[in-house]
Amino acid sequence: MRAYQVSSHTQPPSITTIDSPLPGSGEVLLDIAACGLNFADLLMSKGTYQDTPQVPFTLGMEVCGTVVAHGEGVNWPPVGARVAVFGGQGGLADQGVFPADRCTIVPDQMPSEAAAGFMVAYGTSHLALTRRAQLQPGETLLVLGAAGGVGLTAVEVGKAMGARVIAVARGADKLAVAKEAGADHLINSETDDLKQIVKSLGGADVVYDAVGGELFTAALGACNREARILAIGFASGDVPPVPANILLVKNVSVIGFYWGGYLKFNPKALTDSLSELMDWYVKGRLRPHVSHVLPLDNADEALELLRSSKSTGKVVVTP
């Protein structure tokens, strides 16, 4: 079968022909229909992600596919079921083996391309905003990178939770996508004064930051008393210093959040969150946005869309 593999952190990934895998104990074998890409895939290819596997490995953290075989001790999900699963790797291939207990049955009305990019992005925003920031109805949520893979879901989830959402993104086209997702106010990070505008709108109670860098600093300056800043990621490549004196004076909290970490210490939090999100999808409260769908042979191009910030929402690869 074909697999898009990292063989060295100093060389770009490439499509390689390898043996089809066999499911081990507790695993299922999937025919992969779609794989959602994440910024972490770029970091993994360079060996800079916190959970990078040893080379060689196949990129692709989350997939949707059909169960074709069970490993020892597995009787669910049934063969023939269409499931979504976060495996951490192995998704950019024709087939893959994944833990059975991480699989979630995909609703019939959800396309495979949407399901493949659903878990990490929506799961990150939902668990971060509900469990960590405890966003309340009527509060103001400021989303940095609001047209990106996770940022766009934060806009949707925040609105579903009853918040007023201020979306920050680069350029009119990306802001239009955020507005379509439900943003109440729009800020162009290329031209607008973020701090001034947010303060004029009454300040931010919760900041969802997947960007870092200068935007973090500007957002901190626009925070209300007892605001909560969620450190989701650093797409800008700049991990910002946190001025503790400002946190002290304004009683602001900076909260770290890593969705994948819950797999190790509280997987039930993830499964409960994903179950609620699937219910929201079925009820029409969420509309996943996939800006690009490319074949496996164009995996290089798919990753470049993320690297160059030319995508909105999710980029999905279909073997």
N, C-alpha and C positions, 0 to 999 in steps of 0.2 A: 504494500500500500504506500501511498504518498504521505509524507510528513514534513512540515516546515520546521527544521531543526536548527538549534544553536549547537555548533560543534566546538566553538572557541569564542571567548568574549572579545577577542581582537578582530574577528572576522564577522561579516554580516551573516544572518541566518540564510538558509537555502532549502529548497525542496529536495528531499532525499527519499529514495525507495528503501523501505525497511520491512521486516516481517510483520504481519498482522499480529497484534497482541492477544494473549489469552487471559481471561479474567482469573484473578487469584481469589483467595478466601475473602469473602465480604465485598467482592467487586462485581460489576456488570460490564459487559462489552456492548458498546453502542456503535451503530452506524451513525456517523455524525452528519446532521443536516445543516447546521450553522454554528459558527463560533463567534462570540462577541469579543472584540478587542478592547484592551484597557491600557492606560498609560503605563501601568506596571509591566506590560509586555516589552515596552521599550527599555525599561530599566533592567529587566531580566536579561535581555539580549546583551547588555553591557556588563552584567554581573553585579549591578549596584542595588538591586532590590533586596529587601530584608529577608525574603523567602526564596531566593534564587536556587533552583536545583543544581546538582552537579552536571556538567556537560558529559556526553551529549544529552539534550532533552528537547522535547517538542513544545513550542510556544502555544499559547491559547489557554486562558484560565477558565472560561465558562462556555458551556455548549448546550445545544439542544439536539437530541438524537433519539433513535429508536433502539430499545433494548433487544439484542439479538442472542445473548447468552448470559447465563448466570455462573458465577464462581461458587466455590464450596460454601455452604451455609446460607445461600441467598435464595429466597423465594418471592421477594418483592423488590422492586416493581416487576410486574409480569413481563415475560417476553412479548414483544409487540407493542408495549406501551411507549408513548412519546414522552420524554422526560427532559427536564432542565437540570443541570448539575454544575456546581463549582468544583473543579478538580485541581485548580492551581497551575496545571500544565496539561499538555497533551491534546488540546482542542483543535489545533490547526493540522488536521489529518483526516484521512478517510474514515478511520475507526479509532476508538480509544477505550481504555478501561478506567473506570471511575468507582469511587466508593458508593455502594448501593444505598447506604443510609443518608447520603447527601442528595439523593435524587428526589425531585418533585414532579408529580404528574402535571403536564401542561394542559390547560383548558383547551377544548376543541377549537374555540374561537380565536385562540392566540396563534398567530403565524410563528413558524420556527425562527425566523429572523428576529422577531420581537422577543421571543423567549430566550434566545441565546444571549441577548444583551440586557436582560432584565435584572438578573440576580445581583450583580455587584453594584450597579449604578443605583437602582431603586433600593436595594438592601442597605447600602451605605447611607443614603439620605434618610430613609425611614428610621433606622436604628439610631443614627446620630441625632436626629431631631427629636425623637420620642424618648429614648433611654438616656442619652447623654445631656442634651441641651434642655430637655423637657419644655419644648416650645409650647406656648399656650395660645388659645384663640385670642385674636385681637392684638397680639404682639407683632412687632415689625421684624421681619427676617431679611437680612441683607445677604445676597448670594453673589459671591465673586466667581467669575468664570461660568456665568449662568447659561451659556449655550453649549458647554462641554458635556461629556458623557455623564458625569455625576451631577454637575451644576444644574443641568436642565431638569433632572429628576428632583432636585432640591426645591426648585420653583414649584413643580407640580405637587410634591408631597406637602410643602409648606402651605400651599393654598388649600389642599384637602384637609389640613389640620386647622384651618381658620385664621391663618396669619395674613398680614399685609406683606407683600413681597416686593422688595426692591432688587432688580436684576442688574448686574454689572457684566458687560461683555465688550468685546472689541468690534466696533463697526455696526452700521445700521442693519446689515443682513442678519448678523447673529442676534442682535437685540430684537429683531422681528420674530425670530424663533422663540425667544424667551417670552415675548408678549403673547404669542400664540399658546404657550404653555400656561399662561395665567398671571404673569407678572403685572403688578399694579403700577410700578414706576420703573423707568429704564435709565441707565447711566452708561454712556460710552466711555470706556476706560482710556481710549486714545485721546479724547478731546475734553472731557468734562472733569470738573473738580469734584471728585467723589466725596471727600470729607465735607465740603461746603453744602453740596446738594443733600446728602443724607441728613445732616444737621438741620437743614431747612425743612425737611420732611418729618422732623421730630426725633431723629436719632434711631439707632438700631438696638434692638433688644437681644437678638441672636445674629451672629455672623457665621456664615458657612463659607469657609475658605479652602478651596482646592487649588489656589494659585500661589499664595505666599508673596514674598518680595515686597515691593513698594505698596501694593494694594492692601496688604495686611496692616501696614503702618497707617495708611489713610483710614482704613476701616476702624482701627482701634481709636483713632481720634474722633470718630463719629459715634462711638458707643454711648449708650445711656448708662446710668448707674445700675450696677448689678447685671450688666450684659454678659452674655456667654459667647465666646468665640470658639468655634469648632475648627481645629486644625485637621483638615482632611487630606491635604496633599500639597505638593509644591511644583505645579506645572510650569511655573516661571523658571524653575531651576535654582531659585534663590530661597534658602531657608532663612526667614527673617529673625533677627534678634528680638526678644520679648522684653520690653522695658518694665521691670517689676515695679518701679515706682509709680507708673501710671496705673497699673493693675491695682495697686494699693489705694491710691487716692480715689479711684472711681469704683472700687469694689467689683472689678471686672474679673471674670474667670476665663482662662484659656484651657480648653478641653481637648486632649488628644483623642483621635478616633481612628482605629484600624479595623475595618470590617472582618478581614481574614483572620485576625487574632482570636475572634470568638470561636472559631472552629476548634481551638485548642483548649479553651477554658470554659466556654459556655455555648456549645452548639445549639442548645434549645432556644436561646435568644434569637439565633439566626432563623431557625425553622419556623418559630412563631411569627417572626417579622415577615418572612416570605409568604407564609400562609395568609396573613392579613393583606399583604400587597396583591396576591393573586385574587383575593376576594374583591379588593378595590378595582382591579382590572375588569373582572367579570361584570361588575356593576357599572362600568363605564367611567369610573373616577380617574383613571390613568390612561394616557395615550402615548405609549412609547414612540420615541422619534428616532428613526434610523435614517441617517443621511446618505450612507453609501453601503451597497452590498456588492462585494467583489468575489470572483472565484479564487480558489486556493492558488492557482498559478499566478495570481496578482497580489499575493500576500505582501510582497515588498511595497507595492503601491498603497495597500491598505494601511500599513504601519506608517508610511510617510505622511498620510493624511493626518494621523495623530501627531506626528513629530512636528509638522508644519502648522498645526492648529487650523487646518483647512476644512475640518469636519464640524458638524453640529450633532449633538446627541451621540448616537452610537455608530461605529463602523463595524460591519459584520462580514465575515468570510464564509462562503458556502462551498464545501468540498464537492 
